Amino acid sequence: MARRYEHISRRKKEILKLRAEGFTYRQIGEELGFSHEQVKNFFERYYRKQRLKPDDDEMSDVYLISADETDVQKLKAAIAMKDLEIKSLETENKMMKDLLSFLDNK
């Protein structure tokens, strides 16, 4: 799949990276000096050319393919932190359920 994105210019990579990070078309335009409509048109053409739908899971891979090693390491660290948060919430949730169960049995 990486070969599919080798031809992408630096500027297009910037746009795709921001989108993969969750920026809206308007935010991308403000960040890079384009209008909202220019960014919207870019993505409409891009999706059509790549035969993707706007919500296609493959779009999230674009950032990883075009990212440098530092960006990938940052993403991995962020994912690890989110995993820890999830585990903490799961533990808290189990404790609350146990407490409710205990109180219900009183």
N, C-alpha and C positions, 0 to 999 in steps of 0.2 A: 504494500500500500504506500510506502514512503515514496516510491518512484512517481506516483501520481501527483505529488506535490512539489517535486524538485524544481519545476519551472516557475514557481510562484515568486514574484518579485519581493524585494524587501518591504516595500510599501504595502503590498497586499498582505504579506505576513503580519505586519503591524495591525492591519484592520482585522484579520482573522483571529489574531491573538487576543485583541480586545473583546471581540465577540465571544470567543471561547471562555474568557474571564467573566462573561455575563454583562458586559456593557450593552446598552441599548443603541439603536442606530443614532439617536440624537446625541448620546454621550460620546460615541465614537467620532461623530462629526465635530463636536466641540473639542475633543482631545486632539484631533489631527487637522483641524481647520477646513472641514468640509461641511456642506449643508446636510441636513437630515435626509433630504431627497437624494443627494448624491450617494450617500451611504446605502440607502434603501435600494436604489437602482443597481449599485455594485453587487449587493447580495442577490437581488433577483437574477441578474446576469450570471453571477457565480453559481448559484444553485442550478440554474438551467443548464449551464455549461458542464457542471460536474454531475448532472442528473441526480441531485440531492433534493430532498424536501427540507424546508427551513428547520424542522424539528428532528432531522435525521441524527442519530447517535454518532455517525461518522464525523460530524462537524466538530465534536469535542476532541477528536483525534488530531485535528489540524494543528492545534497549538502544540501538542507534544511532538509532532513531526517537525515543526519548524522551530522549536525552542532550542536554545543552547543548553549545555549541561547544568549551568547555574540555575536556570529557570526550572529545569526538571527536578533538581534537588530541592528547590523551594516548594514545588508542588508536592513532592513526596513527603516533605516535612509537614506541610499543611494537612495532608491526608492522614498522616500518623497522629497529628494533634486531634483531628476530628474523630478518628477511631477511639482515642483515649476519652474524649468527651462522650461519645456514644456509650462506651463501656461504663463510665461513671454514671450516666443517666440510667442505664440498665440496672446497675447495682442499686441506685437510689429507688428506682421503681420497684425492684424486688423487695427492698426493705419496707417500703410503704405498703405493699400488698401483704407482706408478712404481718405487719402491725395491724392492718385492717382485719386480717384473718384472726389474729389473736384477740382483738377487741370484740369481734363478732362472736367469738366462742366464750366470752365472759358471761 
